[in-house]
Amino acid sequence: MSVSESETEVSARLEFEQAQRSEGWKLLRGLLRDQRRNLVIGGLIGMSWAAFKVAIPQVTKLAINDGIEKNGPLLKWALIIAGLGVLTGILSGFRRYVAFRESRWAETLLRERLFGHVLDLNIGYHDKAQTGQLMSRASSDLMQIQGFIVMIPITMSNVIQIFAVAAILFITDPVLALVAMAPLPFVNLSARRFSSRIHKITLAVQAEQAQLANVVEESVSGVRVVKGFGAEQVQFDKLEKEADDIYAESMKAAKIRSNFMPAIDILPALGAVGVLGVGGHRVLSGQISIGDLVAFNVYLTLLVWPLRNVGMIIALGQRAASALVRIHEVLSTKSEITDPPMARDLPSPNGKQLGAVKFDHVQFGYDADRPVLKNFNLEIAAGESIAIVGATASGKSTVARLLLRFYDTNNGHVYLDGVDVRKLKLRELRQQIGVVFEDTVLFNDSVKSNISFARPNASQADLEKAAKLAGAHDFILQLPNSYDTVIGERGFSLSGGQRQRIAIARAIISDPRVLVLDDATSAVDPSKEGEIRDAMRTVMSGRTTIVIAHRPGTIALASRVVFIDELTVAAIGKHEDLVATNARYREVLASMQNTAPDFLEELVK
Amino acid sequence: MWQAGGVSDEDRLSRAQARTILGRVFKMAAPFRRTMYVAFGCVMVTTATTLSAPVIVRHGIDAGIRARDTGALNLSVVMYLVVVSLTYVFGRMLFVFVNRTGESFLRLLRLAVFRQMQRQSMAFFDRNKAGVLVARMTADIESMSELVQWGLLQFLSAVLMLVFSIVVLLFLSWQLTIIALIVMPVLVFSSIKFQRDSNRAYLTVRERVGANLSALQEGITTVRVIQAYAQEDEVKSKFKVSNRSLFAAHEKSVRVSTWYFALVEFSGVLASALMIGIGGWFAHRGTVTLGTVVAFVLLLSSLFDPVQQLSQLYNTVQSAGAALNKLFAILDAKPEVDEHHSPVDLPRTGELKVSNISFTYAGAENQALDDVSIRVGVGEKLALVGPTGAGKSTLAKLMARLYDPQTGTVEFGGVNLTMASMTSLRERIAVVPQEGFLFNGTIRDNLRIARANATDAEIEAAIDAIGATEHFAQFSDGLDTQVRERGSRLSAGERQLVALARAALVDPAVLVLDEATSNLDPGTEAEVEHALERLMLGRTVIVVAHRLSTVQRADHIAVVVDAKIAEFGSHEELLARNGHYAELARAWVQSHSVN
């Protein structure tokens, strides 16, 4: 937001925010429409609860006037009151149950919708989106919304209660009612202001806490540096500053609480003072009974909670509105990569070798003004294996991403078996391409589910076949629960090489036409490199394979080398020929070798 | 609010533990004890005034209205007003003082725990995962802030309110007090049962919230794999299962609370009914006045509310106790490597001499070093090589006193490192870890990690000493460039340069290096290499080496195998010796060309 906005800018911004807000509310209405029936039931329960609740002091008044003062039947009154107690008890329990259940249900459904939508969004979106942001949409924003929905039935009954009590008081004695209720609107006002001000400061406290967490985190993760240089005091000073900030913000919050909380408590009491003063004199002059006076006092206390709640729900509503806007923003983002309206089919095998890939005059950049590939042409015959070589950040991995249609080209076409990838259903295209990513991403799940990820209904035999091809079967059998062993963060931890082999098995289980190996050896203990290469060699045979090489050793796996330099294909040919003829190729190769791994690891083997 | 805390069974404290913790808290709170007393005084006043209100109303009704005494009525009104004003004034003070006490305590706790954490030696950080330590300093301490902000206050006023109410009620009429208390046991027992049940339900909810968030996060972070294999629908339906089971847990926990809230509501009304029935009968008989019955009806809530409030606090207090217990465990941890009580400064320069040291990591079965001796003369360069886990890094760490050996000594210039002052130790021997670890802040701030009081000129001199002045001058903000979280603004090579400049700023006699194994971009690779050479010039260097080129340049090479030094000598000597070093050095040269 600029510091000095012109009036038109301000009004345009306000209009925009207004529009956003109404979109947010529309989202909420849509959610609640499906739960209409239960919410109405909840509202009805709440209203009847309010009616009985309001009736109790009336009955108490009658009991005092008729039962105690005039020596009437006490047991009858006591039973009536107790009966009302049973009713309000049951109704209040149900009101609570319905409110919470419905709000949780709405939250649950919205979370599923959000997650589903995010999963479908194109990779370009995910490159820019921060995981933390999306997580907070699906957790804290949803919590705000849930917190608002839960208040809906409660608020309905509160409003009814306020009106009913006000009506009774005015019917009993309009003057006294005015005296008693005069301070009450301030309760509502204070509660509303308190809620919004304390929310702001709470966020500030949380921000300070996050900063303190950062200091602790870096001191612990960087403990070698801290210890190595004796920087304990430096870090302590940083922490002390953050602790002081937290203290300062928390005390601001305390100030706000001290400004509002006692006031909110005291305002109804002022009404009660008025009732005693004015009401007492009116009893003396015979205008009302003592029972009325007592009832007035009781009714006043009945008004305090509803008024506070109504004040709170306004602030809650504002927060929920912003949360709704943020969620709507995600839900209304359209994926840039979608299925074509009239999808074509891939040619079926009919005994032929399939998996021909063609890049035709492709131009692409992650930012439109900074191309990564330009006039990029490449033809890979079905069943052929090629290695892509290039300097760091030369666009090697981009080639695979374009083939997978993670991104669309800015210009030019990518074909699989003669069909433009944009003309294919995403699912059909991607099922025909098996990828092993450079950073092996496995799921916190069993080995079995990880390998069969691309084909959830694969048989055990298929599973083992893929694992054997990838050279993973033997070590999997050694795991505590063999194929059912849960791996990952919360499970059994595998070595880099083992993870790679599982990733390779996952890539081939659905027998894809094209295999992309984004150097599967780069994260592996050097002594295991050979084994991975063997596994790669096995799975490559008879399949179109694109190897993206980060290490010299991997190049030898492919029959041809595609050398990418200066945004395009600089040379294609056999490795030996390129070494012999291309100086730049030798240079890039040398830099790969220079960072080759630790030879000393292999000592004493 | 009703599910504020959540304590698992293993976190539940024994009564003795609770008592010790309480004692320590009070000891820690000593510096602001006066604030605490003022806060307590305020609670007493507000409780008294809150309770006196119905008594005044009773007086107004009995002595004023029923006795038709206008003067008495007016007096009650004025008294009521005074009491209300007092409640307000002391209520405000109360909030400020209670919060000041609580927040001061939390601040003190943060500082004390962090200081103690920082004093711990490396072994402590090996044992405790980073995440756990961060959680101690954040989640555990924050879990108490709820207690500090309103819990403490509510606890105090609820207890006082309960006690005072009973006193006042007894004073008004002991007969009616007994009637009012009839409902109490039911309320107390059901509150306790409810807290137990809801705690259990809450733990399930918390566990499933965690699982659900993990599923969510896994889905978002692995979206590339999911889309690459076109498995969006399968992942979605899996998430649905976890999401629905979270809903079921929420639903269960609401159901637990449903009957309780119904019962609470009912028992309040029931008490009024009893009061009307039995109290009215007493009034008929003249045992009590009508005003007393009315006062009782009005006072019932001040009897029941505190019970509810206390039961709500039960879990909050429990979880705060559990958190404190964990925090005190850190405060009690003794650092293994600590400064000697009468330390001496290390000489400016000298030979580094390791004599017969043995070392085993805590909890490890095998020795990491077994009776190792080695000497490095002034200005000599020693390369430590060997397979992972053989002990080469451990040896380097012991030579910088990041750990102390169990037996044997490490001496610098004839002084045992365990006798040396920490300041002189860090000034003489600097450690440069493998990865250039950067802290939040500017490049300049990151250099000051090594010497907090370094002047700008000294910092620039250090950058110059490693020949990186030009490189950082390219940045628009120069040395004041913010490196962002973990130095993400800089490349790996640039981070390494900052790490080396740090060491240059200390200007140590001995440099302990852990050579980087990861790839650097070819551009900065040369610069880092160059900076390293300048830094090593004229210093004693111990390098945990990973590259042949580094090893070749060292004066001595120690091949560490199975916790012992297997071979020792220069590159040429070792090649001539034809041991495994020679064999593998040759094999390496062959295997790293393209085959």
Contacts between the chains, C-beta under 8 A, distances in Angstrom:
chain1	res1	chain2	res2	distance
A	56	B	269	6.2
A	56	B	272	7.4
A	60	B	272	6.3
A	60	B	276	6.6
A	60	B	297	6.7
A	63	B	276	4.7
A	63	B	280	7.2
A	64	B	276	7.3
A	64	B	280	7.8
A	64	B	290	7.4
A	64	B	293	7.5
A	64	B	294	7.0
A	67	B	276	6.4
A	67	B	280	5.2
A	68	B	276	7.3
A	68	B	279	7.8
A	68	B	280	4.2
A	68	B	283	5.0
A	68	B	284	7.1
A	68	B	290	6.0
A	68	B	293	6.5
A	69	B	290	6.6
A	71	B	284	5.8
A	74	B	276	6.7
A	74	B	277	5.1
A	74	B	280	4.4
A	74	B	281	5.7
A	74	B	284	7.6
A	75	B	277	6.2
A	77	B	273	8.0
A	77	B	276	5.5
A	77	B	277	7.1
A	77	B	280	7.5
A	78	B	273	4.6
A	78	B	274	6.9
A	78	B	276	5.3
A	78	B	277	3.1
A	78	B	278	7.9
A	78	B	280	7.9
A	79	B	273	7.4
A	81	B	269	6.3
A	81	B	272	5.9
A	81	B	273	3.9
A	81	B	276	6.1
A	82	B	269	6.9
A	82	B	270	5.6
A	82	B	273	4.1
A	84	B	269	6.3
A	85	B	265	7.4
A	85	B	266	4.7
A	85	B	267	7.8
A	85	B	268	7.4
A	85	B	269	2.9
A	85	B	270	5.1
A	85	B	272	7.8
A	85	B	273	6.5
A	86	B	266	6.0
A	88	B	265	5.5
A	88	B	266	7.2
A	88	B	269	6.3
A	89	B	262	4.2
A	89	B	263	6.5
A	89	B	264	7.9
A	89	B	265	4.4
A	89	B	266	3.2
A	89	B	269	7.4
A	90	B	262	5.6
A	90	B	266	8.0
A	92	B	261	5.9
A	92	B	262	6.0
A	92	B	265	4.6
A	93	B	258	4.4
A	93	B	259	6.2
A	93	B	261	5.4
A	93	B	262	3.2
A	93	B	265	7.6
A	94	B	258	7.2
A	94	B	262	8.0
A	96	B	254	7.2
A	96	B	257	6.8
A	96	B	258	6.1
A	96	B	261	5.6
A	97	B	254	5.7
A	97	B	255	6.8
A	97	B	258	4.6
A	100	B	250	7.3
A	100	B	254	4.1
A	101	B	251	5.8
A	101	B	254	6.1
A	104	B	247	5.7
A	104	B	250	4.4
A	104	B	251	6.7
A	104	B	254	7.6
A	105	B	247	6.7
A	108	B	243	5.7
A	108	B	244	6.8
A	108	B	246	7.2
A	108	B	247	4.4
A	111	B	216	7.8
A	111	B	243	5.8
A	112	B	236	7.5
A	112	B	239	6.9
A	112	B	240	5.7
A	112	B	243	5.6
A	115	B	216	6.2
A	115	B	219	6.2
A	115	B	236	6.8
A	115	B	239	5.4
A	115	B	243	7.8
A	116	B	232	7.9
A	116	B	236	4.9
A	118	B	219	7.7
A	118	B	220	6.3
A	118	B	223	7.6
A	119	B	219	6.1
A	119	B	223	6.2
A	119	B	226	6.4
A	119	B	227	7.8
A	119	B	232	4.9
A	119	B	235	6.3
A	119	B	236	6.3
A	120	B	232	6.0
A	123	B	223	7.3
A	123	B	224	6.2
A	123	B	227	6.6
A	126	B	220	7.7
A	126	B	223	5.3
A	126	B	224	7.4
A	131	B	217	6.6
A	131	B	220	5.3
A	131	B	221	5.7
A	134	B	220	5.4
A	135	B	213	7.1
A	135	B	216	6.5
A	135	B	217	6.0
A	135	B	220	7.1
A	138	B	216	5.5
A	139	B	213	6.3
A	139	B	216	7.8
A	209	B	138	6.5
A	209	B	142	6.3
A	212	B	110	7.2
A	212	B	137	7.2
A	212	B	138	7.0
A	213	B	134	6.1
A	213	B	137	7.2
A	213	B	138	4.6
A	214	B	440	6.1
A	214	B	485	7.7
A	215	B	440	7.8
A	216	B	114	6.8
A	216	B	133	7.0
A	216	B	134	5.1
A	216	B	137	4.4
A	216	B	138	6.8
A	217	B	130	7.0
A	217	B	134	5.1
A	218	B	439	5.0
A	218	B	440	6.4
A	218	B	486	7.5
A	219	B	114	7.8
A	219	B	117	7.9
A	219	B	118	6.9
A	220	B	117	7.7
A	220	B	125	6.8
A	220	B	130	4.5
A	220	B	133	4.9
A	220	B	134	6.2
A	221	B	130	5.4
A	221	B	437	7.2
A	222	B	437	4.4
A	222	B	439	6.3
A	223	B	122	7.1
A	223	B	125	4.8
A	224	B	122	7.6
A	224	B	402	7.6
A	224	B	431	6.8
A	224	B	433	4.5
A	224	B	437	7.1
A	225	B	433	6.3
A	225	B	437	5.0
A	225	B	439	7.9
A	225	B	449	6.4
A	225	B	499	7.7
A	225	B	502	7.7
A	226	B	118	7.2
A	226	B	449	7.5
A	227	B	121	7.7
A	227	B	122	6.3
A	227	B	402	5.8
A	227	B	431	7.6
A	228	B	400	6.9
A	228	B	402	7.4
A	228	B	426	7.4
A	228	B	430	6.5
A	228	B	431	3.3
A	228	B	432	7.4
A	228	B	433	6.8
A	228	B	512	7.9
A	229	B	426	5.9
A	229	B	430	6.7
A	229	B	431	7.7
A	229	B	449	5.8
A	229	B	450	4.3
A	229	B	451	7.7
A	229	B	502	6.6
A	229	B	506	6.6
A	230	B	422	5.9
A	230	B	423	6.5
A	230	B	425	7.5
A	230	B	426	3.5
A	231	B	449	4.5
A	231	B	450	6.9
A	231	B	452	7.3
A	232	B	118	4.3
A	232	B	119	7.2
A	233	B	452	6.5
A	234	B	448	6.7
A	234	B	449	5.7
A	234	B	452	4.9
A	235	B	118	6.5
A	236	B	111	7.8
A	236	B	114	6.5
A	236	B	115	6.0
A	236	B	118	6.2
A	237	B	452	7.8
A	239	B	110	7.2
A	239	B	111	7.1
A	239	B	114	5.0
A	240	B	111	6.1
A	243	B	107	5.0
A	243	B	110	4.5
A	243	B	111	5.8
A	244	B	107	7.2
A	246	B	103	7.9
A	246	B	106	7.8
A	246	B	107	7.1
A	246	B	110	7.7
A	247	B	103	5.3
A	247	B	104	7.3
A	247	B	106	7.8
A	247	B	107	4.7
A	250	B	99	7.0
A	250	B	103	4.6
A	250	B	106	7.9
A	250	B	145	7.3
A	250	B	149	7.7
A	251	B	99	6.5
A	251	B	100	6.7
A	251	B	103	6.1
A	253	B	99	7.8
A	253	B	149	7.5
A	254	B	95	5.9
A	254	B	96	6.0
A	254	B	99	3.3
A	254	B	100	7.2
A	254	B	103	7.2
A	254	B	149	7.4
A	255	B	96	7.0
A	257	B	95	5.1
A	257	B	99	7.3
A	257	B	149	7.6
A	257	B	150	7.9
A	258	B	91	7.8
A	258	B	92	4.6
A	258	B	93	7.7
A	258	B	94	7.8
A	258	B	95	3.5
A	258	B	96	5.1
A	258	B	99	7.8
A	259	B	92	7.4
A	261	B	91	7.2
A	261	B	95	6.3
A	262	B	87	7.2
A	262	B	88	5.2
A	262	B	91	3.2
A	262	B	92	5.2
A	262	B	94	7.8
A	262	B	95	7.1
A	263	B	88	7.0
A	265	B	87	7.4
A	265	B	91	6.7
A	266	B	84	6.0
A	266	B	87	6.1
A	266	B	88	4.6
A	266	B	91	7.3
A	269	B	53	6.8
A	269	B	84	4.7
A	269	B	87	7.2
A	270	B	84	6.3
A	272	B	53	7.4
A	272	B	57	7.6
A	272	B	80	7.4
A	273	B	77	6.3
A	273	B	80	4.7
A	273	B	81	5.3
A	273	B	84	6.1
A	276	B	56	7.9
A	276	B	57	6.0
A	276	B	60	5.2
A	276	B	73	7.8
A	276	B	76	6.5
A	276	B	77	5.5
A	276	B	80	5.9
A	277	B	73	7.8
A	277	B	74	7.5
A	277	B	77	4.0
A	280	B	60	5.8
A	280	B	61	7.8
A	280	B	64	5.8
A	280	B	65	5.2
A	280	B	73	4.6
A	280	B	76	7.8
A	280	B	77	7.2
A	281	B	70	7.4
A	281	B	73	7.1
A	283	B	65	5.0
A	284	B	65	6.1
A	284	B	68	6.2
A	284	B	70	6.8
A	284	B	73	7.3
A	290	B	61	6.5
A	290	B	65	6.5
A	290	B	66	7.4
A	290	B	290	7.1
A	290	B	294	7.6
A	293	B	61	7.3
A	293	B	65	7.6
A	294	B	294	5.0
A	294	B	297	7.0
A	294	B	298	7.5
A	297	B	57	7.0
A	297	B	298	6.2
A	298	B	297	7.4
A	298	B	298	7.2
A	301	B	301	7.1
A	391	B	522	7.5
A	392	B	519	7.8
A	392	B	521	5.6
A	392	B	522	7.5
A	404	B	227	7.8
A	404	B	228	5.7
A	406	B	224	7.1
A	406	B	227	7.0
A	406	B	228	7.6
A	426	B	227	7.9
A	426	B	230	6.5
A	427	B	230	4.2
A	430	B	227	6.9
A	430	B	228	6.0
A	430	B	229	6.5
A	430	B	230	4.1
A	431	B	229	7.6
A	431	B	230	5.4
A	433	B	228	7.3
A	435	B	228	4.8
A	435	B	229	7.8
A	437	B	224	7.0
A	437	B	225	6.8
A	437	B	228	7.8
A	441	B	221	7.9
A	441	B	222	5.2
A	441	B	224	7.4
A	441	B	225	4.9
A	443	B	218	6.5
A	443	B	222	6.7
A	444	B	214	7.3
A	444	B	218	6.4
A	453	B	225	7.7
A	453	B	229	5.9
A	453	B	231	6.2
A	454	B	229	4.1
A	454	B	230	7.7
A	454	B	231	6.6
A	456	B	231	7.7
A	456	B	234	5.6
A	506	B	229	7.7
A	510	B	229	7.9
A	552	B	592	7.2
A	552	B	593	7.3
A	552	B	594	4.6
A	553	B	594	6.9
A	553	B	595	7.2
A	555	B	594	5.9
A	556	B	594	6.0
A	556	B	595	5.9
A	575	B	594	6.5
A	579	B	594	7.9
A	589	B	594	7.5
A	591	B	522	4.2
A	591	B	525	7.8
A	593	B	592	6.1
A	593	B	593	7.6
A	594	B	522	7.3
A	594	B	525	6.9
A	595	B	519	4.0
A	595	B	520	6.9
A	595	B	525	7.4
A	596	B	592	4.9
A	597	B	517	6.6
A	597	B	546	7.7
A	598	B	517	5.7
A	598	B	546	4.4
A	598	B	547	7.6
A	599	B	547	7.9
A	599	B	548	6.0
A	599	B	584	6.7
A	599	B	585	7.2
A	599	B	587	7.9
A	599	B	588	3.4
A	599	B	591	8.0
A	599	B	592	7.4
A	600	B	385	4.6
A	600	B	386	6.5
A	600	B	387	7.1
A	600	B	545	7.1
A	600	B	546	6.4
A	600	B	551	7.7
A	600	B	584	7.4
A	601	B	387	5.8
A	601	B	388	6.2
A	602	B	387	7.7
A	602	B	584	5.9
A	602	B	587	7.3
A	602	B	588	7.3
A	603	B	385	7.1
A	603	B	386	6.1
A	603	B	387	5.4
A	603	B	559	7.0
A	603	B	561	7.2
A	603	B	580	5.9
A	603	B	581	7.1
A	603	B	584	5.2
A	604	B	386	7.6
A	604	B	387	5.8
A	604	B	390	7.8
A	604	B	561	5.3
A	604	B	566	7.9
A	604	B	580	5.8
A	605	B	387	7.6
